[in-house]
Amino acid sequence: MGNQEDYEKKIDVLMGIEDSRVKRPHNVPVDVYLQEADTLYVWVQDDREALTAAGLSWDIVEDLPVRHGALAHAEAHWQSQWKAGKEDAREWAEQSPLAYELRNRMFKDFRFAFRNDPDLMKLLRRIGKGRTHANMLQDLNDLCALGEANTSLLEAINFDLSLLDRADRVADEIRVHGRFVFRENKERLWGYGSQHLREAKRKRARKRKKAEAVKNDTANVLAPGKMD
């Protein structure tokens, strides 16, 4: 029986174990543990009579190869996820400084563009209060929404409006990596998912789509042969 089949045979049993009964692994590498289990299975064969007389259920012994296969498959799966996690962690380390740099640049430009509007300056101060990665993601999202609502002021200082879309994309990319890297850490995971951000993103997409539709309609009306 292959390791995949062993795993599938035991998965329901494993998932049925209550959390309170789950123990932390001993400080033994899994490959060593598997090798020792193989050795133990061979070793006990000559002692069946003595062991069963002492109350050992031989079914446990006979089940050992299946458990071995299930563990081997689970370990292989975990190793592949761990390696992928390390790669995502590396990408996170590369992406997050760029995101902070973008956020800081947008704050600087927005402060200059909105310097004569007390309400907008108040919003900027409110946005910039946080200091965590999750706050940085929220900042990029809020700055994007604020910038799209005040493009005329940004255009007046020759602000590159494409940075608004870049901020939107960067926040999404980091959020995806964050959810993967911290998928087993609920305390850190919560900061990488937000219904509010998803809804805000949908609203901005609808707004852009509507603006494009109006622009296209205007272009069609003004096109040669379309005017009365």
Secondary structure, 3 states (H helix, E strand, C coil): CCHHHHHHHHHHHHHCCCHHHCCCCCCCCHHHHHHHHHHHHHHHHHHHHHHHHCCCCHHHHHHHHHHHHHHHHHHHHHHHHHHHHHHHHHHHHHHHHHHHHHHHHHHHHHHHHCCCCHHHHHHHHHHCCCCCHHHHHHHHHHHHHHHHHCHHHHHCCCCCCHHHHHHHHHHHHHHHHHHHHCCCCHHHHHHHCCHHHHHHHHHHHHHHHHHHHHHHHHHHHHCCCCCC
